[in-house]
Amino acid sequence: MPLTKRHWQAGFGLFFTFVIEAWELMVIVYVAGMIGQDFGLNQVQIGSLMGVIFLGMIPGCLLWGLLVDRLGRKRTVMWSLILYGILSGISAFSVNYAMLMATRFLSGLAISGCFITVFPYFEELLPVKQRGRATVYLASGWPIGTLLAVAVSYLGMKLDWSWHAILFVSSLAALWFLVVWRYVPESPYWLVAKGKQEEAKTVLADLSAGRMAVEDGVTLVVEGKQTGNYLSIFRRNVRNTTLLQTLINFCYSWGYWALFMWMPYMLAESKGIAFVNSLGFVVVSALFQFPGYIASSSLTGRFGRKKVMIAFVLGAAVGTFGFAASDTTAVLLAWLAMLSFFNLGGWGVWDTWMGELYPTETRTAAYSWGAMSQRVANWLAPSVIGAFLASNQSFLVTNAFIALFLVVTAVAALFLRETEGDILH
């Protein structure tokens, strides 16, 4: 299949969906201080608030993982955005801590559908030769979403908006479901698995701009047609892969979220950098993530998924240890730039690699399981680091503890098979 304009249109529709995910997951971090003052919360309660959306995503990933093979990739993304917009909008009107925790939990349940579907969905639309590079570029939507969350939060603070207004404005991004409905086709892999031959052929012809018409006498096939389930990813032929990807998802996610969710507060408490000024560190981090994605995207086609990811994760670990030991603003920024470059560049490769490790019948179930493992780490990390801060652990000890999770990630990745250049089954 040639790479065409239709791939770019579909790619942009899913790219900005991922941008919205990052925006929505990060915005609560930057308004948590305002909420804490409003409701009189301590650090542990603030940590729980930052993590509750991920607590909702734990059952959400598992639930949507069962639904996506029944509803289809496209409808899953659309309904996930619609439900998230409604629930997040309601959370903006919370009158107490309990109501906010409940509505953010439900918001996490809703947004999980997008989180588990976007990457395997995009991979199923792409030609083999462009799949790795294009999917890494899709992952670069994360820093854009982070920058949008910072921009909306910072603007809201400057305009004296309440946190209610900031959360409500952010929830309006869910209207992007209209773009997905209009410009992103259903996965031809899913259509074939459901026996919808003619629809799949129409999608292939559309994606290839008419240059890949499938003749009437030809039958399209995928490897297995049964609906994926969680037992299938623990079969003997993929059991070790599932155990390794679970460990990688948990540790890698911890190594990112434990730092970035608490970084503004750690800088304020340990380094005397005001919260508003610490948002500048977040911006620096996001800006250095872009070249990380570009570098890893270019390298993965030459050296393969495994070598590039391990190198980038170890680079992120070194950067995190350096950040932990820094004692001046300039040195902090330098190490932050390094760890951001390598950390998110590695994520771009991992988001691609994980989806390639399984056949179509179990791909979304496996991705859902991995995403659930990430969300467990995301839920635990804010509370654990909040407890670290509440017990007056040093900046060095807290961040060195976080970096150890990246080391474990790199070691676990050594034992996964390479998939660079493999076709999807």
Helices and strands as residue ranges (DSSP letters): H 5-39, H 43-71, H 73-91, H 97-123, H 128-139, H 141-158, H 163-171, G 172-176, H 177-183, H 188-193, H 197-207, G 232-234, H 239-260, H 263-271, H 275-303, H 305-325, H 329-356, H 360-390, H 395-413
